[in-house]
Amino acid sequence: MKMILGLTVAVIAALAIACGGDDDDDTATIDVSLAEWSVTPSSTSATAGDVTFSVTNNGEEPHEFLVIRTDLAADALPTDDDGKVPEEEIDLIDEVEPFAPGTTEEITLNLDAGSYVLICNIVELVPGEEPESHYRQGMRTSFTVE
């Protein structure tokens, strides 16, 4: 009887692990490469819910990563005179602050179905030169959550 009870407990435990799931199983992971001048995700869409962006800076200078909810095209976000997207004027979901070349940062967000844009919003200001807006240089892409 003890053997049957032990086997029953083992089977129930195995089923709980297999069916109960690990919360990470429900999280989509999107690898994103940042470089001069591109934002390249491994997929341009994900299912609504938890989405982890694993963002690697493959460039030669610091970059940042913003997730913006918008129905605008990736290249149609409002910008100020320097080319920076004013974060107070958009639906900024979250961001990874500027990080070094050759490193990877992760951010997990719970995203609703809709249209998003992924950008780097750094603007480099050098006296006597035109501002270098990473967004205007092409560091942007559309992303859809279904």
N, C-alpha and C positions, 0 to 999 in steps of 0.2 A: 504494500500500500504506500509506504514511504517513497518507493521508487517511482510509482505512478504519479504521486503528488509532485515529486521533484521534477519529473519530465514535463508535467503540465505547467508548472511555474516557468521552466526554461522555455517552453514553446510560447507561452504568453509573453514573456520578456522579449523573445526574438521577434514576435509579431509587433509588439509595441515599438520596438526600434525601427523595424522595416516600414511600418505603416504610420506611426506617430510622426516620424520625420524629424529631421533636424531643421531648425528655422532657416539655416543657410540654403537648404534645398529650394526654398521659395524665392531666393534672391538671385536676380539676374546679374551677371557680372559683365560689364562692358569695358574692354581695354581701350584706352585712348592714348594716342601718340600726339604730343605737341612738338612742333618744330617750326623753324622760320620758313614759311608763313602758313602753317596749316594746323588744323585740328582734325585728326583722323580717328574716328571710333571704329572698333571691330564690327559693330552693327549700328545701323542708323535707326533702330527701333527696339523697344522692349515692351513687355507686358506690364500693365499697371501694377503697382506694389513696390516692394523694395528693389532698388536698383543700386548696385555698387559700381562706381566708376573707378577703375584702376588707371590712374593717369601718369604716364611716363613722359618726362621732359627729355626728348631726344634732340633738342636744340642745343645751341651754343650759348644761350643766355637765359636768365630766369624767365619763367612764364607762370601764369596763373590760370585757373579753370573755373568758369562760371556756368551755372545751369540757370537758364532764363525761360520762364513760361511765356509764350507769345504766339500770336497768329501771324506775326510779321515774318517775311522772308529773312533768312540769316543775314543777308547784306542790307537789310532795310531798317535796322534798329536805329533809334535816334542817337546822335552823337553831339558832343560839344565842339567848339572850334578846334580843339587839339585832337579830336578823333576818339575821345573816350566816351563810352556808353554811360550816361548818368544813371548810376545804380538806384537812385531814389525815384527815378521815373519809370522803372520797369518792374516786372514781377520776378525779382531775383529770388530763386528758390534757395540756393546756397552756393558757396564757393570754396575753392582751395586757394589760399593766399599764395603769392609768388614763391616758387621753389626752384632749387638749383638744377642746372643741367645734369643729366645722368642719374637723376633720382626719380622715384615713383611715390606718389601720394594716393590714398584711397579716400573716397567719400561715399557713404551709403545714404540714399534718400528714398523716402516713400513718395512715389510720383503717381499722380492721377493721370488718367487718359487725357491726351491733348498734344499740342505742338510745343516744342521747346527749341531753343538755340543754345549751342555750346560755344563759348568764346574764351579767348584770352583778352583781357581788357587793360593790359599794361600800355602806358604811353611813356615813351622815353623823351625827356626834354633836355636838349643840349643847347646851351646859349649860342645864338647865331645860326642855328640850323632849324629846319622844319621839324615839328614834333613827329616822332615815329610811333604811330598808333598800330599796335599789333592787330587789333580788330580790323582796321582799314587795310592793313597789309594782307588780310585774308585768313586770319586766325578765327574762323567761325564755321559752323556747320549746323544744319537742321537735324533735329532728333525727334522722333515720334514715339509716344507712349500709347499703346492700344488697350 
